[in-house]
Amino acid sequence: MIVILYDNITLHSKALFFSLQLMDVGKWKLQLRKGLLEYALLHLIRRRRRVYGLEMIEALTDAGLEMTEGTLYPLLSRLYKEKLLTAEWDTKSVSGHPRKYYLLSAHGSRVLDAMDAEWSTIANTMRDFQSQGDKS
């Protein structure tokens, strides 16, 4: 029997230890994904210029960033209130029902530029840090 101390919890199984490690990575991945969804969404809106909710869900899902309506619409609402987005209704759509299209505002474009700069800095820092390896 293997006994491992992990965060002040004694575990009696190597398998349980590894499943806890995976859960920790899962939590980290979830937090990382939450932060990246907003960034990816703003980029999508900039790239498409004018996009409605279902298009966003499909595009993000196709890119591997699955998003549900329950996540998307509160995020869009917040970004709109923060004036990063503008919105307009299209009542003459081909499908016959009105659609609310979102566009990146001038303020949103400036914020996204700042996010791009920060992302570049973080990515470069991590790349440099990872390439150092065990040179301690």
DONUTOR-410030 format. One record per residue: residue in three letters; residue number from 1; x, y, z negated of N, C-alpha, C in turn; chain. Coordinates in Angstrom, 1 decimal, always signed. Layout:
<recs>
rec aa=ALA, i=NUM, nxx=X, nyy=Y, nzz=Z, caxx=X, cayy=Y, cazz=Z, cxx=X, cyy=Y, czz=Z, ch=A $
...
</recs>
This chain:
<recs>
rec aa=MET, i=1, nxx=+0.8, nyy=-1.2, nzz=+0.0, caxx=+0.0, cayy=+0.0, cazz=+0.0, cxx=+0.9, cyy=+1.2, czz=+0.0, ch=A $
rec aa=ILE, i=2, nxx=+0.5, nyy=+2.2, nzz=+0.8, caxx=+1.2, cayy=+3.5, cazz=+0.9, cxx=+0.4, cyy=+4.6, czz=+0.2, ch=A $
rec aa=VAL, i=3, nxx=+1.1, nyy=+5.3, nzz=-0.7, caxx=+0.5, cayy=+6.4, cazz=-1.5, cxx=+1.1, cyy=+7.7, czz=-1.0, ch=A $
rec aa=ILE, i=4, nxx=+0.3, nyy=+8.6, nzz=-0.5, caxx=+0.8, cayy=+9.9, cazz=+0.0, cxx=+0.1, cyy=+11.0, czz=-0.7, ch=A $
rec aa=LEU, i=5, nxx=+0.9, nyy=+12.0, nzz=-1.1, caxx=+0.4, cayy=+13.2, cazz=-1.7, cxx=+0.1, cyy=+14.2, czz=-0.6, ch=A $
rec aa=TYR, i=6, nxx=-1.1, nyy=+14.7, nzz=-0.5, caxx=-1.5, cayy=+15.6, cazz=+0.5, cxx=-2.4, cyy=+16.7, czz=-0.1, ch=A $
rec aa=ASP, i=7, nxx=-1.9, nyy=+17.9, nzz=-0.2, caxx=-2.7, cayy=+19.0, cazz=-0.8, cxx=-3.2, cyy=+18.6, czz=-2.2, ch=A $
rec aa=ASN, i=8, nxx=-2.4, nyy=+18.0, nzz=-3.0, caxx=-2.7, cayy=+17.6, cazz=-4.3, cxx=-3.8, cyy=+16.5, czz=-4.4, ch=A $
rec aa=ILE, i=9, nxx=-3.9, nyy=+15.7, nzz=-3.3, caxx=-4.9, cayy=+14.6, cazz=-3.3, cxx=-4.0, cyy=+13.3, czz=-3.0, ch=A $
rec aa=THR, i=10, nxx=-4.1, nyy=+12.3, nzz=-3.8, caxx=-3.4, cayy=+11.1, cazz=-3.5, cxx=-4.2, cyy=+10.2, czz=-2.6, ch=A $
rec aa=LEU, i=11, nxx=-3.6, nyy=+9.8, nzz=-1.5, caxx=-4.3, cayy=+9.0, cazz=-0.5, cxx=-3.7, cyy=+7.6, czz=-0.5, ch=A $
rec aa=HIS, i=12, nxx=-4.5, nyy=+6.6, nzz=-0.3, caxx=-4.0, cayy=+5.3, cazz=-0.4, cxx=-4.0, cyy=+4.6, czz=+1.0, ch=A $
rec aa=SER, i=13, nxx=-4.1, nyy=+5.4, nzz=+2.0, caxx=-4.2, cayy=+4.8, cazz=+3.3, cxx=-3.5, cyy=+5.7, czz=+4.3, ch=A $
rec aa=LYS, i=14, nxx=-2.6, nyy=+5.2, nzz=+5.1, caxx=-1.9, cayy=+6.0, cazz=+6.2, cxx=-3.0, cyy=+6.5, czz=+7.2, ch=A $
rec aa=ALA, i=15, nxx=-3.9, nyy=+5.6, nzz=+7.5, caxx=-5.0, cayy=+6.0, cazz=+8.5, cxx=-5.8, cyy=+7.2, czz=+8.0, ch=A $
rec aa=LEU, i=16, nxx=-6.1, nyy=+7.2, nzz=+6.7, caxx=-6.8, cayy=+8.3, cazz=+6.1, cxx=-6.0, cyy=+9.6, czz=+6.2, ch=A $
rec aa=PHE, i=17, nxx=-4.7, nyy=+9.5, nzz=+5.9, caxx=-3.8, cayy=+10.6, cazz=+6.0, cxx=-3.8, cyy=+11.2, czz=+7.4, ch=A $
rec aa=PHE, i=18, nxx=-3.7, nyy=+10.4, nzz=+8.4, caxx=-3.7, cayy=+10.9, cazz=+9.8, cxx=-5.1, cyy=+11.5, czz=+10.2, ch=A $
rec aa=SER, i=19, nxx=-6.1, nyy=+10.9, nzz=+9.7, caxx=-7.5, cayy=+11.5, cazz=+10.0, cxx=-7.6, cyy=+12.9, czz=+9.4, ch=A $
rec aa=LEU, i=20, nxx=-7.0, nyy=+13.1, nzz=+8.2, caxx=-7.0, cayy=+14.4, cazz=+7.6, cxx=-6.2, cyy=+15.4, czz=+8.4, ch=A $
rec aa=GLN, i=21, nxx=-5.1, nyy=+14.9, nzz=+8.9, caxx=-4.3, cayy=+15.8, cazz=+9.7, cxx=-5.1, cyy=+16.2, czz=+11.0, ch=A $
rec aa=LEU, i=22, nxx=-5.8, nyy=+15.3, nzz=+11.6, caxx=-6.6, cayy=+15.6, cazz=+12.8, cxx=-7.7, cyy=+16.6, czz=+12.4, ch=A $
rec aa=MET, i=23, nxx=-8.3, nyy=+16.4, nzz=+11.2, caxx=-9.3, cayy=+17.4, cazz=+10.8, cxx=-8.8, cyy=+18.8, czz=+10.7, ch=A $
rec aa=ASP, i=24, nxx=-7.6, nyy=+18.9, nzz=+10.1, caxx=-6.9, cayy=+20.2, cazz=+10.0, cxx=-6.7, cyy=+20.8, czz=+11.3, ch=A $
rec aa=VAL, i=25, nxx=-6.2, nyy=+20.1, nzz=+12.3, caxx=-6.0, cayy=+20.6, cazz=+13.6, cxx=-7.3, cyy=+20.9, czz=+14.2, ch=A $
rec aa=GLY, i=26, nxx=-8.4, nyy=+20.2, nzz=+14.0, caxx=-9.7, cayy=+20.5, cazz=+14.5, cxx=-10.2, cyy=+21.8, czz=+13.9, ch=A $
rec aa=LYS, i=27, nxx=-10.0, nyy=+22.1, nzz=+12.7, caxx=-10.4, cayy=+23.4, cazz=+12.1, cxx=-9.6, cyy=+24.5, czz=+12.7, ch=A $
rec aa=TRP, i=28, nxx=-8.3, nyy=+24.3, nzz=+12.9, caxx=-7.5, cayy=+25.3, cazz=+13.5, cxx=-7.9, cyy=+25.6, czz=+15.0, ch=A $
rec aa=LYS, i=29, nxx=-8.2, nyy=+24.5, nzz=+15.7, caxx=-8.7, cayy=+24.6, cazz=+17.1, cxx=-10.0, cyy=+25.3, czz=+17.2, ch=A $
rec aa=LEU, i=30, nxx=-10.9, nyy=+25.1, nzz=+16.2, caxx=-12.2, cayy=+25.8, cazz=+16.2, cxx=-12.0, cyy=+27.3, czz=+16.0, ch=A $
rec aa=GLN, i=31, nxx=-11.1, nyy=+27.7, nzz=+15.1, caxx=-10.9, cayy=+29.1, cazz=+14.8, cxx=-10.2, cyy=+29.7, czz=+16.0, ch=A $
rec aa=LEU, i=32, nxx=-9.3, nyy=+29.1, nzz=+16.6, caxx=-8.6, cayy=+29.6, cazz=+17.8, cxx=-9.6, cyy=+29.8, czz=+19.0, ch=A $
rec aa=ARG, i=33, nxx=-10.4, nyy=+28.8, nzz=+19.1, caxx=-11.4, cayy=+28.8, cazz=+20.2, cxx=-12.4, cyy=+30.0, czz=+20.0, ch=A $
rec aa=LYS, i=34, nxx=-12.8, nyy=+30.2, nzz=+18.8, caxx=-13.7, cayy=+31.3, cazz=+18.5, cxx=-13.1, cyy=+32.7, czz=+18.9, ch=A $
rec aa=GLY, i=35, nxx=-11.9, nyy=+32.8, nzz=+18.6, caxx=-11.2, cayy=+34.1, cazz=+19.0, cxx=-11.0, cyy=+34.2, czz=+20.5, ch=A $
rec aa=LEU, i=36, nxx=-10.7, nyy=+33.1, nzz=+21.1, caxx=-10.5, cayy=+33.1, cazz=+22.6, cxx=-11.8, cyy=+33.3, czz=+23.4, ch=A $
rec aa=LEU, i=37, nxx=-12.9, nyy=+32.9, nzz=+22.9, caxx=-14.2, cayy=+33.0, cazz=+23.6, cxx=-14.5, cyy=+34.4, czz=+24.0, ch=A $
rec aa=GLU, i=38, nxx=-14.3, nyy=+35.3, nzz=+23.0, caxx=-14.6, cayy=+36.7, cazz=+23.3, cxx=-13.6, cyy=+37.3, czz=+24.3, ch=A $
rec aa=TYR, i=39, nxx=-12.4, nyy=+36.9, nzz=+24.2, caxx=-11.4, cayy=+37.3, cazz=+25.2, cxx=-11.7, cyy=+36.8, czz=+26.6, ch=A $
rec aa=ALA, i=40, nxx=-12.0, nyy=+35.5, nzz=+26.7, caxx=-12.3, cayy=+34.9, cazz=+27.9, cxx=-13.6, cyy=+35.5, czz=+28.5, ch=A $
rec aa=LEU, i=41, nxx=-14.6, nyy=+35.8, nzz=+27.7, caxx=-15.8, cayy=+36.3, cazz=+28.2, cxx=-15.6, cyy=+37.7, czz=+28.8, ch=A $
rec aa=LEU, i=42, nxx=-14.8, nyy=+38.5, nzz=+28.1, caxx=-14.5, cayy=+39.9, cazz=+28.6, cxx=-13.8, cyy=+39.8, czz=+29.9, ch=A $
rec aa=HIS, i=43, nxx=-12.9, nyy=+38.9, nzz=+30.1, caxx=-12.2, cayy=+38.7, cazz=+31.3, cxx=-13.1, cyy=+38.2, czz=+32.4, ch=A $
rec aa=LEU, i=44, nxx=-14.0, nyy=+37.3, nzz=+32.1, caxx=-15.0, cayy=+36.8, cazz=+33.1, cxx=-15.9, cyy=+38.0, czz=+33.6, ch=A $
rec aa=ILE, i=45, nxx=-16.3, nyy=+38.8, nzz=+32.7, caxx=-17.2, cayy=+40.0, cazz=+33.1, cxx=-16.4, cyy=+40.9, czz=+33.9, ch=A $
rec aa=ARG, i=46, nxx=-15.1, nyy=+41.2, nzz=+33.6, caxx=-14.3, cayy=+42.1, cazz=+34.4, cxx=-14.1, cyy=+41.5, czz=+35.8, ch=A $
rec aa=ARG, i=47, nxx=-13.8, nyy=+40.2, nzz=+35.9, caxx=-13.5, cayy=+39.6, cazz=+37.2, cxx=-14.8, cyy=+39.6, czz=+38.1, ch=A $
rec aa=ARG, i=48, nxx=-15.9, nyy=+39.3, nzz=+37.5, caxx=-17.2, cayy=+39.2, cazz=+38.3, cxx=-17.9, cyy=+40.5, czz=+38.4, ch=A $
rec aa=ARG, i=49, nxx=-17.5, nyy=+41.5, nzz=+37.6, caxx=-18.1, cayy=+42.8, cazz=+37.6, cxx=-19.5, cyy=+42.9, czz=+37.1, ch=A $
rec aa=ARG, i=50, nxx=-20.3, nyy=+42.0, nzz=+37.4, caxx=-21.7, cayy=+42.0, cazz=+37.0, cxx=-22.2, cyy=+40.6, czz=+36.8, ch=A $
rec aa=VAL, i=51, nxx=-22.5, nyy=+40.1, nzz=+35.6, caxx=-22.8, cayy=+38.7, cazz=+35.4, cxx=-23.9, cyy=+38.6, czz=+34.4, ch=A $
rec aa=TYR, i=52, nxx=-24.8, nyy=+37.6, nzz=+34.5, caxx=-25.8, cayy=+37.3, cazz=+33.6, cxx=-25.5, cyy=+36.1, czz=+32.8, ch=A $
rec aa=GLY, i=53, nxx=-26.3, nyy=+35.8, nzz=+31.7, caxx=-25.9, cayy=+34.8, cazz=+30.7, cxx=-25.7, cyy=+33.4, czz=+31.2, ch=A $
rec aa=LEU, i=54, nxx=-26.6, nyy=+32.9, nzz=+32.0, caxx=-26.4, cayy=+31.5, cazz=+32.4, cxx=-25.1, cyy=+31.4, czz=+33.3, ch=A $
rec aa=GLU, i=55, nxx=-24.8, nyy=+32.4, nzz=+34.1, caxx=-23.6, cayy=+32.4, cazz=+34.9, cxx=-22.4, cyy=+32.3, czz=+34.0, ch=A $
rec aa=MET, i=56, nxx=-22.4, nyy=+33.1, nzz=+32.9, caxx=-21.3, cayy=+33.1, cazz=+32.0, cxx=-21.1, cyy=+31.7, czz=+31.3, ch=A $
rec aa=ILE, i=57, nxx=-22.2, nyy=+31.1, nzz=+30.9, caxx=-22.1, cayy=+29.8, cazz=+30.3, cxx=-21.5, cyy=+28.8, czz=+31.2, ch=A $
rec aa=GLU, i=58, nxx=-22.0, nyy=+28.8, nzz=+32.5, caxx=-21.5, cayy=+27.8, cazz=+33.5, cxx=-20.1, cyy=+28.1, czz=+33.8, ch=A $
rec aa=ALA, i=59, nxx=-19.7, nyy=+29.3, nzz=+34.0, caxx=-18.3, cayy=+29.6, cazz=+34.3, cxx=-17.3, cyy=+29.2, czz=+33.2, ch=A $
rec aa=LEU, i=60, nxx=-17.7, nyy=+29.6, nzz=+31.9, caxx=-16.8, cayy=+29.2, cazz=+30.8, cxx=-16.8, cyy=+27.7, czz=+30.6, ch=A $
rec aa=THR, i=61, nxx=-17.9, nyy=+27.1, nzz=+30.7, caxx=-17.9, cayy=+25.6, cazz=+30.6, cxx=-17.1, cyy=+24.9, czz=+31.7, ch=A $
rec aa=ASP, i=62, nxx=-17.2, nyy=+25.4, nzz=+32.9, caxx=-16.3, cayy=+24.9, cazz=+34.0, cxx=-14.9, cyy=+25.1, czz=+33.7, ch=A $
rec aa=ALA, i=63, nxx=-14.5, nyy=+26.2, nzz=+33.0, caxx=-13.1, cayy=+26.4, cazz=+32.7, cxx=-12.7, cyy=+25.7, czz=+31.4, ch=A $
rec aa=GLY, i=64, nxx=-13.6, nyy=+24.9, nzz=+30.8, caxx=-13.2, cayy=+24.1, cazz=+29.6, cxx=-13.5, cyy=+24.8, czz=+28.3, ch=A $
rec aa=LEU, i=65, nxx=-14.1, nyy=+26.0, nzz=+28.4, caxx=-14.5, cayy=+26.7, cazz=+27.2, cxx=-16.0, cyy=+26.7, czz=+27.0, ch=A $
rec aa=GLU, i=66, nxx=-16.4, nyy=+25.5, nzz=+26.6, caxx=-17.9, cayy=+25.3, cazz=+26.5, cxx=-18.5, cyy=+26.3, czz=+25.5, ch=A $
rec aa=MET, i=67, nxx=-19.6, nyy=+26.8, nzz=+25.9, caxx=-20.3, cayy=+27.8, cazz=+25.1, cxx=-21.8, cyy=+27.6, czz=+25.3, ch=A $
rec aa=THR, i=68, nxx=-22.5, nyy=+27.7, nzz=+24.2, caxx=-24.0, cayy=+27.5, cazz=+24.2, cxx=-24.7, cyy=+28.9, czz=+24.1, ch=A $
rec aa=GLU, i=69, nxx=-25.9, nyy=+28.9, nzz=+24.4, caxx=-26.7, cayy=+30.2, cazz=+24.3, cxx=-26.7, cyy=+30.7, czz=+22.9, ch=A $
rec aa=GLY, i=70, nxx=-26.7, nyy=+29.8, nzz=+21.9, caxx=-26.7, cayy=+30.2, cazz=+20.6, cxx=-25.4, cyy=+30.9, czz=+20.2, ch=A $
rec aa=THR, i=71, nxx=-24.3, nyy=+30.7, nzz=+20.9, caxx=-23.0, cayy=+31.4, cazz=+20.7, cxx=-23.0, cyy=+32.6, czz=+21.6, ch=A $
rec aa=LEU, i=72, nxx=-23.4, nyy=+32.5, nzz=+22.8, caxx=-23.2, cayy=+33.6, cazz=+23.8, cxx=-24.0, cyy=+34.8, czz=+23.5, ch=A $
rec aa=TYR, i=73, nxx=-25.3, nyy=+34.7, nzz=+23.3, caxx=-26.1, cayy=+35.8, cazz=+23.2, cxx=-25.9, cyy=+36.7, czz=+21.9, ch=A $
rec aa=PRO, i=74, nxx=-25.6, nyy=+36.1, nzz=+20.8, caxx=-25.1, cayy=+37.0, cazz=+19.6, cxx=-23.8, cyy=+37.7, czz=+19.9, ch=A $
rec aa=LEU, i=75, nxx=-22.9, nyy=+37.0, nzz=+20.6, caxx=-21.6, cayy=+37.7, cazz=+21.0, cxx=-21.9, cyy=+38.8, czz=+22.0, ch=A $
rec aa=LEU, i=76, nxx=-22.7, nyy=+38.6, nzz=+23.0, caxx=-23.0, cayy=+39.7, cazz=+24.0, cxx=-23.7, cyy=+40.8, czz=+23.2, ch=A $
rec aa=SER, i=77, nxx=-24.6, nyy=+40.5, nzz=+22.3, caxx=-25.3, cayy=+41.6, cazz=+21.6, cxx=-24.3, cyy=+42.4, czz=+20.8, ch=A $
rec aa=ARG, i=78, nxx=-23.3, nyy=+41.8, nzz=+20.1, caxx=-22.3, cayy=+42.5, cazz=+19.4, cxx=-21.4, cyy=+43.4, czz=+20.3, ch=A $
rec aa=LEU, i=79, nxx=-21.0, nyy=+42.8, nzz=+21.4, caxx=-20.1, cayy=+43.5, cazz=+22.3, cxx=-20.9, cyy=+44.7, czz=+22.9, ch=A $
rec aa=TYR, i=80, nxx=-22.2, nyy=+44.6, nzz=+23.2, caxx=-23.0, cayy=+45.6, cazz=+23.7, cxx=-23.1, cyy=+46.8, czz=+22.6, ch=A $
rec aa=LYS, i=81, nxx=-23.4, nyy=+46.4, nzz=+21.4, caxx=-23.5, cayy=+47.4, cazz=+20.3, cxx=-22.1, cyy=+48.1, czz=+20.1, ch=A $
rec aa=GLU, i=82, nxx=-21.0, nyy=+47.4, nzz=+20.3, caxx=-19.7, cayy=+48.0, cazz=+20.1, cxx=-19.3, cyy=+48.8, czz=+21.4, ch=A $
rec aa=LYS, i=83, nxx=-20.2, nyy=+48.9, nzz=+22.4, caxx=-20.1, cayy=+49.6, cazz=+23.6, cxx=-18.9, cyy=+49.1, czz=+24.5, ch=A $
rec aa=LEU, i=84, nxx=-18.6, nyy=+47.8, nzz=+24.3, caxx=-17.6, cayy=+47.2, cazz=+25.2, cxx=-18.3, cyy=+46.8, czz=+26.5, ch=A $
rec aa=LEU, i=85, nxx=-19.6, nyy=+46.6, nzz=+26.5, caxx=-20.4, cayy=+46.2, cazz=+27.6, cxx=-21.6, cyy=+47.2, czz=+27.8, ch=A $
rec aa=THR, i=86, nxx=-22.0, nyy=+47.2, nzz=+29.1, caxx=-23.3, cayy=+47.9, cazz=+29.4, cxx=-24.1, cyy=+46.8, czz=+30.0, ch=A $
rec aa=ALA, i=87, nxx=-25.4, nyy=+47.1, nzz=+30.1, caxx=-26.3, cayy=+46.1, cazz=+30.6, cxx=-27.4, cyy=+46.7, czz=+31.5, ch=A $
rec aa=GLU, i=88, nxx=-27.8, nyy=+45.9, nzz=+32.5, caxx=-28.9, cayy=+46.4, cazz=+33.3, cxx=-29.8, cyy=+45.2, czz=+33.7, ch=A $
rec aa=TRP, i=89, nxx=-31.1, nyy=+45.5, nzz=+33.9, caxx=-32.0, cayy=+44.5, cazz=+34.2, cxx=-32.2, cyy=+44.4, czz=+35.8, ch=A $
rec aa=ASP, i=90, nxx=-32.2, nyy=+43.2, nzz=+36.3, caxx=-32.6, cayy=+43.1, cazz=+37.7, cxx=-33.9, cyy=+42.3, czz=+37.8, ch=A $
rec aa=THR, i=91, nxx=-34.9, nyy=+43.1, nzz=+38.2, caxx=-36.3, cayy=+42.5, cazz=+38.3, cxx=-36.6, cyy=+41.9, czz=+39.7, ch=A $
rec aa=LYS, i=92, nxx=-35.6, nyy=+42.1, nzz=+40.6, caxx=-35.9, cayy=+41.6, cazz=+42.0, cxx=-35.0, cyy=+40.4, czz=+42.3, ch=A $
rec aa=SER, i=93, nxx=-34.7, nyy=+39.6, nzz=+41.4, caxx=-33.9, cayy=+38.4, cazz=+41.6, cxx=-34.6, cyy=+37.4, czz=+42.5, ch=A $
rec aa=VAL, i=94, nxx=-33.8, nyy=+36.6, nzz=+43.2, caxx=-34.3, cayy=+35.6, cazz=+44.1, cxx=-35.2, cyy=+34.6, czz=+43.3, ch=A $
rec aa=SER, i=95, nxx=-34.8, nyy=+34.3, nzz=+42.1, caxx=-35.6, cayy=+33.3, cazz=+41.3, cxx=-36.9, cyy=+33.8, czz=+40.9, ch=A $
rec aa=GLY, i=96, nxx=-37.2, nyy=+35.1, nzz=+41.0, caxx=-38.5, cayy=+35.6, cazz=+40.6, cxx=-38.6, cyy=+36.1, czz=+39.2, ch=A $
rec aa=HIS, i=97, nxx=-37.6, nyy=+35.8, nzz=+38.3, caxx=-37.7, cayy=+36.3, cazz=+36.9, cxx=-36.6, cyy=+37.3, czz=+36.7, ch=A $
rec aa=PRO, i=98, nxx=-36.8, nyy=+38.3, nzz=+35.8, caxx=-35.8, cayy=+39.3, cazz=+35.6, cxx=-34.6, cyy=+38.7, czz=+34.9, ch=A $
rec aa=ARG, i=99, nxx=-33.5, nyy=+39.3, nzz=+35.2, caxx=-32.2, cayy=+38.8, cazz=+34.6, cxx=-31.5, cyy=+40.1, czz=+34.0, ch=A $
rec aa=LYS, i=100, nxx=-30.9, nyy=+39.9, nzz=+32.9, caxx=-30.1, cayy=+41.0, cazz=+32.3, cxx=-28.6, cyy=+40.7, czz=+32.7, ch=A $
rec aa=TYR, i=101, nxx=-28.1, nyy=+41.7, nzz=+33.4, caxx=-26.7, cayy=+41.6, cazz=+33.8, cxx=-25.8, cyy=+42.4, czz=+32.9, ch=A $
rec aa=TYR, i=102, nxx=-24.6, nyy=+41.9, nzz=+32.6, caxx=-23.7, cayy=+42.6, cazz=+31.7, cxx=-22.5, cyy=+43.1, czz=+32.6, ch=A $
rec aa=LEU, i=103, nxx=-22.0, nyy=+44.3, nzz=+32.3, caxx=-20.9, cayy=+44.9, cazz=+32.9, cxx=-19.9, cyy=+45.3, czz=+31.9, ch=A $
rec aa=LEU, i=104, nxx=-18.6, nyy=+45.4, nzz=+32.2, caxx=-17.6, cayy=+45.9, cazz=+31.3, cxx=-17.7, cyy=+47.4, czz=+31.4, ch=A $
rec aa=SER, i=105, nxx=-17.8, nyy=+48.0, nzz=+30.2, caxx=-17.8, cayy=+49.5, cazz=+30.2, cxx=-16.3, cyy=+50.0, czz=+30.3, ch=A $
rec aa=ALA, i=106, nxx=-16.2, nyy=+51.3, nzz=+30.5, caxx=-14.8, cayy=+51.9, cazz=+30.5, cxx=-14.1, cyy=+51.6, czz=+29.2, ch=A $
rec aa=HIS, i=107, nxx=-14.9, nyy=+51.8, nzz=+28.1, caxx=-14.3, cayy=+51.5, cazz=+26.8, cxx=-13.9, cyy=+50.0, czz=+26.7, ch=A $
rec aa=GLY, i=108, nxx=-14.8, nyy=+49.2, nzz=+27.2, caxx=-14.5, cayy=+47.7, cazz=+27.2, cxx=-13.3, cyy=+47.4, czz=+28.0, ch=A $
rec aa=SER, i=109, nxx=-13.1, nyy=+48.1, nzz=+29.1, caxx=-11.9, cayy=+47.8, cazz=+29.9, cxx=-10.6, cyy=+48.2, czz=+29.2, ch=A $
rec aa=ARG, i=110, nxx=-10.7, nyy=+49.4, nzz=+28.5, caxx=-9.5, cayy=+49.8, cazz=+27.7, cxx=-9.2, cyy=+48.8, czz=+26.6, ch=A $
rec aa=VAL, i=111, nxx=-10.2, nyy=+48.3, nzz=+25.9, caxx=-10.1, cayy=+47.3, cazz=+24.8, cxx=-9.5, cyy=+46.1, czz=+25.4, ch=A $
rec aa=LEU, i=112, nxx=-10.0, nyy=+45.6, nzz=+26.5, caxx=-9.5, cayy=+44.4, cazz=+27.1, cxx=-8.0, cyy=+44.5, czz=+27.5, ch=A $
rec aa=ASP, i=113, nxx=-7.6, nyy=+45.7, nzz=+28.0, caxx=-6.2, cayy=+46.0, cazz=+28.4, cxx=-5.4, cyy=+45.8, czz=+27.1, ch=A $
rec aa=ALA, i=114, nxx=-5.9, nyy=+46.4, nzz=+26.0, caxx=-5.1, cayy=+46.3, cazz=+24.7, cxx=-5.1, cyy=+44.8, czz=+24.3, ch=A $
rec aa=MET, i=115, nxx=-6.1, nyy=+44.1, nzz=+24.5, caxx=-6.2, cayy=+42.6, cazz=+24.1, cxx=-5.1, cyy=+41.9, czz=+25.0, ch=A $
rec aa=ASP, i=116, nxx=-5.1, nyy=+42.2, nzz=+26.3, caxx=-4.1, cayy=+41.6, cazz=+27.1, cxx=-2.7, cyy=+41.8, czz=+26.7, ch=A $
rec aa=ALA, i=117, nxx=-2.4, nyy=+43.1, nzz=+26.3, caxx=-1.0, cayy=+43.4, cazz=+25.8, cxx=-0.7, cyy=+42.6, czz=+24.5, ch=A $
rec aa=GLU, i=118, nxx=-1.7, nyy=+42.5, nzz=+23.6, caxx=-1.5, cayy=+41.8, cazz=+22.4, cxx=-1.3, cyy=+40.3, czz=+22.6, ch=A $
rec aa=TRP, i=119, nxx=-2.1, nyy=+39.7, nzz=+23.6, caxx=-2.0, cayy=+38.3, cazz=+23.9, cxx=-0.6, cyy=+38.0, czz=+24.5, ch=A $
rec aa=SER, i=120, nxx=-0.2, nyy=+38.9, nzz=+25.4, caxx=+1.2, cayy=+38.7, cazz=+26.0, cxx=+2.2, cyy=+38.7, czz=+24.9, ch=A $
rec aa=THR, i=121, nxx=+2.1, nyy=+39.6, nzz=+23.9, caxx=+3.1, cayy=+39.7, cazz=+22.8, cxx=+3.1, cyy=+38.4, czz=+22.0, ch=A $
rec aa=ILE, i=122, nxx=+1.9, nyy=+38.0, nzz=+21.6, caxx=+1.8, cayy=+36.8, cazz=+20.8, cxx=+2.3, cyy=+35.5, czz=+21.6, ch=A $
rec aa=ALA, i=123, nxx=+1.9, nyy=+35.4, nzz=+22.9, caxx=+2.3, cayy=+34.3, cazz=+23.7, cxx=+3.8, cyy=+34.3, czz=+23.8, ch=A $
rec aa=ASN, i=124, nxx=+4.4, nyy=+35.4, nzz=+24.1, caxx=+5.9, cayy=+35.5, cazz=+24.2, cxx=+6.6, cyy=+35.2, czz=+22.9, ch=A $
rec aa=THR, i=125, nxx=+6.1, nyy=+35.7, nzz=+21.8, caxx=+6.6, cayy=+35.4, cazz=+20.5, cxx=+6.6, cyy=+33.9, czz=+20.2, ch=A $
rec aa=MET, i=126, nxx=+5.4, nyy=+33.3, nzz=+20.4, caxx=+5.3, cayy=+31.8, cazz=+20.2, cxx=+6.2, cyy=+31.0, czz=+21.1, ch=A $
rec aa=ARG, i=127, nxx=+6.3, nyy=+31.4, nzz=+22.4, caxx=+7.2, cayy=+30.7, cazz=+23.3, cxx=+8.6, cyy=+30.8, czz=+22.8, ch=A $
rec aa=ASP, i=128, nxx=+9.1, nyy=+32.0, nzz=+22.4, caxx=+10.4, cayy=+32.2, cazz=+21.9, cxx=+10.6, cyy=+31.4, czz=+20.6, ch=A $
rec aa=PHE, i=129, nxx=+9.7, nyy=+31.4, nzz=+19.8, caxx=+9.8, cayy=+30.7, cazz=+18.5, cxx=+9.9, cyy=+29.2, czz=+18.8, ch=A $
rec aa=GLN, i=130, nxx=+9.0, nyy=+28.7, nzz=+19.7, caxx=+9.0, cayy=+27.2, cazz=+20.0, cxx=+10.3, cyy=+26.8, czz=+20.6, ch=A $
rec aa=SER, i=131, nxx=+10.9, nyy=+27.7, nzz=+21.5, caxx=+12.1, cayy=+27.3, cazz=+22.2, cxx=+13.3, cyy=+27.3, czz=+21.3, ch=A $
rec aa=GLN, i=132, nxx=+13.2, nyy=+27.9, nzz=+20.1, caxx=+14.3, cayy=+27.9, cazz=+19.2, cxx=+14.5, cyy=+26.5, czz=+18.6, ch=A $
rec aa=GLY, i=133, nxx=+13.5, nyy=+25.7, nzz=+18.5, caxx=+13.6, cayy=+24.4, cazz=+18.0, cxx=+14.0, cyy=+24.4, czz=+16.6, ch=A $
rec aa=ASP, i=134, nxx=+14.9, nyy=+23.4, nzz=+16.3, caxx=+15.4, cayy=+23.3, cazz=+14.9, cxx=+16.8, cyy=+23.9, czz=+14.7, ch=A $
rec aa=LYS, i=135, nxx=+17.0, nyy=+25.1, nzz=+15.2, caxx=+18.3, cayy=+25.7, cazz=+15.1, cxx=+18.6, cyy=+26.4, czz=+13.8, ch=A $
rec aa=SER, i=136, nxx=+18.0, nyy=+25.9, nzz=+12.7, caxx=+18.2, cayy=+26.6, cazz=+11.4, cxx=+19.4, cyy=+26.3, czz=+10.7, ch=A $
</recs>
